[in-house]
């Protein structure tokens, strides 16, 4: 079966949420994304760009681990790297704001 091609982020977003339907997968993503933001903060505070290396390492480690162990699917990063990054942080910030549930339901994911 051919993989669907998403032409806009709005088309991609529901697919992304479906690929993260298990709350544990989303939790792993949140941890990795927050650690990545911590590395960004450390790079700024310490004026040391080497901390920026920790951003993709932490973010991808937790995300890919969750897809391998929990979701059992191929990370969308491999096909849509920029949209996946944007969607990951959109998902995180909606979760932190308490507004992710309606988005999950619209995508057909049980919150």
N, C-alpha and C positions, 0 to 999 in steps of 0.2 A: 504494500500500500504506500503510495507516495505521500511524503510529508507536505503539509499545507504551507504555503508561502504567505507570510504576513507582510502586508505593504505599509501598514501604519502601526504606530504604537497602540492606538485604541483597539485595533484588531488583535494585537499580540497580548494585551493585558489579561483578558479572560483565559487565554491559553496558559499564560504564565501562572495564574492562580490555580488552574486545574493541575498543573505540574507540581504544585505545592499544596496538594489537598490535605495532606496529613499535618496536623498542627505541630508534630514533633519536627518535621522537615522545616517548617517555618521557624520554629524555635532555634534550630541549628543555624539557619540563615541569620536570624536576629543576633545571635551570639557573634558570629563571624563578622557581621556588618558593624556591630558596636565596637568590637576589638579593632577593626580596620579604622574606624573613626578615632579610636584612642591613639593609634599609630600616627594618624594625621595630626592630632593635637600635640603629640610628643614632638613631631617634626617641627611644628610651628613654635612651640614653647622653647625647645632646645636649639632651634635654628640649625637642625641637623637633618638634611634630606635622606640620610640612610634609613631613618625610621619609615620613610615612605615605602621601602621594600616590604615591610610587614603588612601593608594594606592588602595587596592581592594575595599574599600567602595566607593570611588569616581568613580573609573572606572566602577564597576558593576552597581552602581546606575544609571548613565547616560545611559549606554548601555541597561540595562534591561528596563528602562523607555521608551527608544525609540522603542524597540521591542514591548512593550505592547501597546503604544499609536500610533505609526506611522506605523511600518512595519507589525504588527499583526502576528508575527511568533515566534517560540521558539528559544531563543538564542543558537547559536552553542556551547557556553561555556558548556552547560550541557552534550553534547556528546563528544566534542573535546576541553577540557579545555586548553591544552598547545598550540595546533595549533590555537585556537581562540585568545589567547593572542598574539602569534607571528603575526597572520594575522592582528590583530587590530593595532599593532604598524607599521607593514609594510604599511597598508593602510594610517595611519597617516603620516608617513614619505614620502610616495609617493605623497600624497596630498600636503604636505608642499614644496616638490621639484617640484611641477607642473607636475608630471608624472603619476598621477592616471588615467587620462582619457583613455589612450590606454589600460590599464589593464582592466578597466570597459568594454570597447568596446569588447575586446577579450573574456570577460566572458559573453557577450551578454547583458550587462547592458547599458542603455542609460545614458550617463554622464550628 
